[in-house]
Amino acid sequence: MTNIDQRNKIIEYSLKLNSTNLSPLRSGNISLRSKEDDVEGYLITPSGKKYDTLKPEDIVFLGLNEEVEDKTSDNKPSSEWRFHRDIYLKKKEAKAIVHAHSPHATAVSSHGKPIPPFHYMIALAGGEDIKCADYATFGTEELSNNVIDALENRRACLMSNHGQVAFGKDLDDAFELAQELENICHQYTIALKLGNPKILSFEEMKKVLDKAKNYKKG
């Protein structure tokens, strides 16, 4: 995929953030691992722009080992560029990242607790539960560190009083996982209205995690 193709792909999925109600208006952000002039880095949505106004040149490239000031665009990158960079540095398998302020994930995140295995589909995030990163001010190194901790052995997590983040092998994969996480959070909020849901055992989740490795292969 060429650089311009990657920029257009980011715009395509940014519009889907709005159209699917995964993240309204300007909220959330999307990135894609990339390279420019032999510099390893990532392309990320700019700060403060509505997704329906985005053009390829609005997408910002940042090097993995460079500070934000070294960007090669007139736009400022998303304020959350720091945890995108750190995910790419820590997770070699991460090729794309979706961060969303999706309604149900944000609501559940406000409790600052992990989602226990009330449903086996939690395994899609990579573990026997879904972690919730401790709260920190948006855009800070502290928040990035908290997200990395919550993503240990995981592909997605909640962010306390904030939203959710998911990564994948490409944007389709990362976006689908973000949708799955939002759906799980919706189901969890419904389950809690009926009382404390039954929790699947660690042994059962181990079985599910083994099966989940081949889930998308059919």
N, C-alpha and C positions, 0 to 999 in steps of 0.2 A: 504494500500500500504506500503510495507516494505521500509526501508531506501535505499537499493540498487535499488529497483524499482523506487523510486523517483529520484535518481541520473541518472538512465538511461532515465527516462522521460525528465529530464532537457536537457540531451544530444540530445535526439530525437528532441525536439523543438528548441534547439540551431541550429541544422543542418537545420531546416526549416526556421530559420531567413535568412540563406544564400540562400537556394533553392527557396524561394519565393521572394527573393530580398527585404525582409522587412528590413534587416540590413546586409550589406556586410562585408566579411572578419571577423575582430575581433570586429566590432562595435556592440553596444547594449549589453544587458545582460538579464538574466532570473533567476528567483528565485521561490522557492516553500516553503510554510510554513511547518515546520518539527519539530521533537523533537529528541534529542540524550541524553541518560543518564538522562532522566527526565528533561532536560533543554529545555524550549520552545525557538524555534528559527526558522531558515530558512536555506535552502541550496541555494547557489548562484554560478553562473558561475565564474571561476577564471579570474584574470586580464591578458590580453595580450596573451591569447592562442587562436589559430585558432580553430574554432568549430569542424573541421573535425579531429582534433588530440585528442579531449577530451576522457578521460577515467573516469569511476565512481569515482576513487580516486582523480581526479582533482577537483571535485566539492567541494566547501568549505561550512562548517557548521558554522554559527554564532548564538550565543544566542541573544535573543531580548534585554536583559539587560546587555550585555557585550560589551566591546570595541573590535575593530578589532583585537588587539593583542591576544585576547583570542581564536582565531580560532583553530580548531583541524585538520588542513591540512598544508602540506608543501607549498601550493600555497597561493598567496595573493588573496583575494576576489576581485571581480570587484570594481573599484574605486567608483562606485555608490552605494555601499552597504548601505550607510547612508539613502538614501531615500527609499530603499527597507525596511529597518528596521522600519523606521518611518511610512510607509504606513501600515505595519503589526501591529504596535502599535496603530495607530489611526483608522484603518479600520478592525474591527473584522471579517467582511465578506470576506476580502481579503485572499485568499488561495494561489494565484499564481500571479506573476507580470512579465510583458513583457515590456522591454524598448528597443526601436528601433530608429535608425537613418534613418527611411524610407524616400525615396526621396521627396515625395510630402508633407508629414507632416513636414519634416525639412525645405522645401522651404517656406511653409506657416508660420511656426514658426519664420522665420527670420523677419517677420513683427511685431512680438510681440503683436498681437491682437487676441481676441477670434474669433472663426468662428460663425457667426450669423446663425439663423435657415433658411438657404436658401433651406434646404431639411429636411424632417421630420425624416430621419434616424439618424440625430444628437442626437435624443432622446436615442439612444442605449448607449450613454456615460453617461446618467443619468439626463440630464438637458435640458434646452431650448436653450443652446448654448454650445460650447466647449471652455473652458477657456485655456489661454496660460500663463504658469508660467513665472514670470519675470526672466530675465537672471541672472545667477551667475556662477562662475567658477565650472566646473564639480568636483564632489566628495566632495563639501563643505557642511557645515551645512546650509549655506544661501540658497543654491540650494534646499536642502531637505525641508526647511521651505517654500520656494516658491512653490514647487510641492504640498505640503500638502494643501496650501492655494487654489491652482488652482483645487484641487480634492474635494473641499467642495461640498457635495451632487453630486459628479460625480464619475464615474468609470474609466475615462480616461481624459487625457489633453495633450496639446502641451507643449513643453519646449522651451522657446525663444532661437533662434539661436542654436538649439541643436537636437530636435527630438520630440519623444512622449513617453508616458508611459500609460499602461493600466493594470488593475487588474481584477481578476475574481474568480469564485468558484473553478476552477481548471485550468490547463495549457491550455487545449483546449479552454475553455471559454475566458481566458485572451488573448490568441493568436488570436482567431477569432475577438475579439474586436479591437485589434491592427490592424488587416487587414481591418476591417470596417473603422477605423479612417483614415488609409492611403487612402482608396478608396474615402472617403468623401473629403479629402484634394485634391485628384486628380480632383474630380468633381468641387470643389470650384475654383481651379486654372483655369479650362476651362471656368467656368461661368464668372469669372472676365475678361477674354479676350473679352467677348461680352459686357462688361459694368457692371453696378451695378445690381446684381440679385435681384429679388423680394424676400422679407423677410416675412416668415410666422409670423402671429400674436402670441402674448403671449397666447391668448385664444386657438388658434389652437394647439399650442405646449403643452398646458396643456392636451388637449384631446389625443394627440399623446402619451404623457408620460404615461397616464393611460393605453392605448392600448399596449404600449411597454413592460409593465410588464409581459405580457403573450406571447410576440413575439415568443420565442423559444419553447413554449409549443404547438404551432400550432393553 
